[in-house]
């Protein structure tokens, strides 16, 4: 399917930034990097190509020293705004809108790498690759689009990844209104599904104006293609666009799932590490307590104890207090890790659900495409059959011709394959095309009318039969215009 490059814009709303910070900043240990490259689509030899856009649209290296959670906290503090999730045992409020901006793989690679030969399969050996200025200028345009629409002060981070298979932007936005209040529903029209969907459709239109000069066009949504009276060519274009759009969304969802799996694995290892530390610290407290117990008994039963024993008790008490402080710290960190793990698992379930829904839609679109191809194949076959019959029909004896009078075969012989074409267009819902074909080939039966359509209780075969009957009527010549063989 020859289609133009499409833009991609995905939105995910979260209750903070704790679960995504390390992945976006690539703030991993050596072990974390190895794991990420093993389980994800990361190429460390291209990490030097990643960058971020800072206030004013300035291109800069990614600042790993400032975690996203810290950036968000500093942003809010500088404006005197309180995080509604602060102090809660578990976050409850949607405080971050996470955008992903990108496009079709081939075009995004062209913007990022130009005509350089990049090895996208081996996850290495690309240290020599340079970042092209086009990807920076495109990112700056997208940054200005977000800043103009939602306020530059609400952008926590704007990070561009060039070390994966498809270059893209991660933008973390705070949905804060002019009154300095978190207002996701108000800003994104999220009061109900219909308003939210319509808002996102309009947002795609606005973004397409920015992406136009970069060769990225807007994908077509299923929600915008409800009209039945569309031409065959319009349907083909819609179906091609729909397949490309779904493919881009599926790639993006798979990437999000890969990133999440990497983050999950890292957090699970932290959980295991903290659990092990806690067990060791508890064992150490038990050991110190066992050593203290007889000394305390000696102290309780004696008016005078030696200075050595007193110092020993004091030393052990101090050691125990230090270990207890460490234990409290590790238990707190384990609790935070467990909460993060729970959030990540819920996010994974949600993304897997989205992936499943997208796959179902893609399969349906592929099936529709196959049906569309079948439509053309059947048209060619029926055209050939009608043509061969039409050639032979005039040579048949009149007595034999009489047997065919009023039949579909006779009408095919007289009208070529126009009847079949009209019927197929009616079945597919292309009423305007069907009427045009019938009228431009001598049909005098008019059009089906505005009320034409498949009945709720009608199966596909009966619907096809009724379309064929209507097509024969539409293709029949007007009175006095009956064709002669």
Buried (B, 14 or more C-beta within 10 A) or exposed (E): EEBEBBBBBBBBBBBBBBBBBBBBBBBBEEEBBEBBBEBBBBBBBBBBBBBBBBEEBEBEEBEEEBBBBEBBBEBBEEEEBEBBBEEEEEBEBBBBBBBBBBBBBEBBBBBBBBEEEBEBEEBEEBEEBEBBEBBBBBBBBBBBBBBEEBBBBBBBBBBBBBBBBBBBBBBBBBBBBEEEEBBBBEBBBBEEEEEBEEBBEEBBEEBBEBBEEBBBBBBBBEEEBEEEEBEBEBBBBBBBBBBBBBBBBBBBBBBBBBBBBBBBBBBBBBBEBBBEBBEBBBEBBEBBEEBBEEBEEEBEEEEEBEEEEEEBBEEBBEBBEEBBEBBEEBBEBBEEBBBBBEBBBEBBEEBEEBBEEBBEBBEEBEEBBEEBEEBEEEBEEBBEBBEEBBEEBEEBEEEEBEEBEEEBBBBBBBBBBBBBBBBBBBBBBBBBBBBBBBBEBBBBBEBBEEEBBBEEEEEEEEBBEBBBEBBBBBBBBEEEEEEEE
